[in-house]
Every structure is written in C-alpha cells, then in structure tokens.
C-alpha cells in the first residue's frame, strides 16, 4: 500500500510556454500529469547516464547551460509529486552528469510536447525518411493497435517515451547510437538572441562554451580555415585576371588577321 512517505515533491523552474503546453496536452490526453511525468522521468534518468556513458559536463558547461535557461526569463516555479525512488534517480543522474536538474526536467518535458519538425530543423534530420526504423522499434504501437486497448495504453505509457526519436538518431547518425541526451538543442555558443533553447541541453562539449580554452581553440581553427579559403579565393581571382589579358591579345590579333 502506498503512503505519503512514498512520494516526494521536486520544485523546478520551467519555461512558461512549455509548462502551459505540457499541462494542456496532459489534460487533453486524460493523464494525471505528475503520475505520467513520474513514469517518464523514471525511464529517462538512467537513460541520461547510459547515453552519456561516463561523460560529464565541465563546471563551465554546466554554468553556461544554466545561464542559457535562465536567459529565457519567462520561467515559472512548479512542483511535481514523484515517487521517492524517481526523485532520487533524477537527482543522482543530474549530479553524475553535472547538469542542473531544472535543465533536465525542462528538456524531458520539451521532448514530450515538441513537434518533429522543430527537431528536424535543429538536428538536420527528416523523420519521414526513417518511417521503417521508427515502426520497427515501435513495439508498443503495435500492441496498442493489435492488443486489448487498455493493456496497450498501459504498456505504451510505461515504455520508452522517445523510442521513435532514438530510432531515427541511430539510423541517421549511426555514431550516436541513438544517444538522445547527447544531442544539444538550440544553438549553443551563438549570440544570445540566436541560442534558442540551448538551455535545454543536458550535455555540452567545452568547444561550444564561450570562455573555455576548447572554445578558443575551435575559434582559431575556424579562423585558420576561413583564412585558407580567402587565400585560395584570392589566388583564383589572380589567375583569372592574368588569363583575361591573354585572351584579349589573341582576340585582337585574330581581328587583325581577318582584316588583312
């Protein structure tokens, strides 16, 4: 028998438009919001650690992503009543990944409500090209269609909530092995007005974190590449300029011969 001691509230700041959409869709789906989010977080907390595979955000990356989330400004405090085991799993995963818990919670909620078209533009993927992979991994969908409806719904709610997204990532970018939580969101490292939802990124390499040595080295490499391209472009322009007078001389000489 469950008691009040089996539950624990966690309080986070959520982006207001996301919170509104999350509440609306849970209500529309006839779901108890906290109970469903408990199932999802219980699945995603260990997946975060599994997909990061020992990786951990640097102190600079954690601070930067937190700042990106806070810069969204329109944040609202919200509490979720979770099973104690789920709340502890979330805390442990975020501690080991060195990511602010609010970032992880916002990210998971966002992935539950976002349209695939938004992910396509951020990850350069077209989901329609991977329908076979999605359906092949979507055993819960088959049970929902073919089995008793309530059993199918129960299985569907308990399974991987992002199985389809992970299937597409595995197919489109095999080197990722479908590691969803390694994929950044928004445009980390860009100017503030261009970052989008970078504050929903659970893992970020330092090369995307302004002020780090890795980021400075990346900038130097990009500048070297651009300089090389500029030099090659200038050389091609010089070659073209040298060849043009030669063509003019031949043309002029040819005119004289024709007129002779």
N, C-alpha and C positions, 0 to 999 in steps of 0.2 A: 504494500500500500504506500502510495506516495504521500509525503508530508511536506510542510512548508520548508523544512530543512533541506529537502532535495533540490530546492530552487535557489538561484542566486541572480540578483539583478546586476547587469552591467550598464553603465552610463557612458555614452559617447556623444560626440558632436557629428551630426550628419548634415550634408548639404541639403538645404531646404527643398529644392525642386526634386531631388532624389527621394527624400523622405515622403513627400507628397505622392509621388508616383508609386512608390513602394507600398504605402498604405492603401492607395486606391486599387492597385492590382490584387493585393491580398484580399481585400474586401470583395472585389469582383469575382475572384476565384473561390469565394466562400471558405477562405482559410483563416484559421487563428494565426495572426501574424507572428507572434512570438514563438508559438509551437512549431510553425513551419521553419522559421529562421533558425531555431534550435537545431532542427534536423540538418539544415544546410551547413551551418557553422560546424556542427559535429563532424561532418564529412570533410569540409574544406580546411579545417585547422591541421589535421595530419597531412592533407594533400599539400599544404604550403611547405611543410618541412620536407616531404618526399620530393617535391618538384625542385626545391632549392638545393637539395642533395648536399647539404653541408655548407652551402654558400650563406653569407651573412652580410647585410648592409653595413657599410662603414659608418662611423659616427657622423661623418659629413653627409653621407647619402640619407641617413635617417632624418637628420635635421633639415635637409633640403626638401625632402618629400613632405615632411610635416609642414614646412613653411608653405609649400605649394597648396596643400589642403586648406590651410588657414587663410590663404590669399583668396580663396573662393568667397570668403567673407559671409555669405548668406548661410551660416551654419546654425543648426538648431539642436539643443540638448534633447536627447531621447534615451529612454531606458528600455532594455529588453529583459524579460524574465526567462532565464535559461536554466536547464538542468545544471547542477553544480559541476558535473563532470564535463559538460560542454564549455562552460565558462572557464574552467581551469585549463582545458585543452587549448582554447583560444589564447589565453594569457601565456601559456607555455610556448606555443608556436610563435607568437609575436616576439617574445623575449629571445628565443633562439634565433629567429630571423633578424632580430634587431630592427623591427618595424613598429611604428606607433600603432596601437590597437585600433584607433579610430580610422586609420588608413585602411587597414584590413577589412573592417566592418563595412566601410563605405564602398570598397571595391567589390566585395561579395554581393552587397545589395544592388550595386550598379549592374553587375553581370546578370542578375536575376531579372532586370527590367529592360535592359538595353536592346534595341533592335540590331539585327546582324549588320544592317547597312552602316551603322555607326562604327562597328568593329572593322568592317571591311576597309573603310577609309583610313583607319588608324594603323591597321596591320597589313595593308596591301594584299587582301585576300578576297576572292569572290566565292562565297559559300555555295552558290548554285553549282559550281563545278565539282563539288565534293558530296553530292547527294548520296551516292552509293556508300561512301565511307561513313556518313552520318547514320544511314539506316542500318548498316551492318553492325555498328556499335550500339544501336538503339534498341536493345532487347526489351527495355521497359515499355517502349512504344508498342512493340508487337504484343506484349502481354496486355496492354491497355486496349488494343484493338480486338484481340482474339480471346481473351480470358474473361472471367466474371468482372464486371466493371469496377466494383468496389475493391476487389483484390488488386486489380490492375492499378487503380488510383493509389492505393496504399504502397504498392511496390514502386510506382512512379515517383512518389514523394520521397521515398527512402533512398532511391538510387542517386548516382552522380548527377547533380543538377546541371552540370556543364559538360556532359558526355559528348554532345554534338560538337561543341566548340573545340574540345580536346581532340576529337577525331579529325577535324579539319586542320588543326595545327600540325598534327602528326603527318597528315598527307601532304600539306602544302610546304611545310618546313620540317623534314624528317629529323634534322639535327636537334630540333627542340624536344622530340619525343612527346609532344603534346603538353609540355610543361606550361600550363596556363599562367601560373603565378610568376613566371619569369618574364612574361610579356609586359612591357611598360604600357601605360595609357597616356594619351595626350602627347605633348612634345617636350619631354624633359630636356633641360638645358637651353630652351628657347627663351626669348624675351617674355616677360610676364604676361603680356596680352596675347601671346601665342601659345602658351603652355597648355591650355585646355585643362584636361583632367589628369595632369601629371601627378597631382596629389593622391591619385588612386593607385599608384604604382607600388607594389609590395617588394620589389627588388630593383635596384638600380646600380649599374656599374659606375664607378667613380668617373669614368670618362664623360659621363653626362652630367656630372655635378660641378657647377661653376665654383672656381676657387681651389679645386684639387689639382695636384700635380698631374694626374692622369688626364684631366680635362685640358690642362695647359699643353700637355704633350700632344693630345689629339688635335688641338687648335694649330699647333706648329706643323703637324703633318699635313693638315688640310691646307695651310698656307703654302707649304712647300709644293704640294700638288698643284695648287692654283698657279703658283709662280712658274712651274714647269709648263703648264698648259698655256700660260701667257707667252712664254718664250717661244714655244713651238708655234703658236699662232703668229707671233711677230716674224719668225723665220719664214713661214709660208707666205706671209704678206710680202716680205723682201724678195723671195724667189719669184713671186708673181710680178712684182714691179720690175725686176731685172728682165724677165722674159718679154714683157709688153713692148719695150723699145725695139727688140729684135724682130718681133712680128711687124712692127711699123716699117722698119727698114726694108724687109722683104716685100712688103706690100708696095712701098714707094718705088723700089727697084723694078718690080713687076710692071708698074704703071709706065715707067719709062720705056721698058721693052715693048710694051704693047703699042705705045705711041710712036715708036721709031719707024 
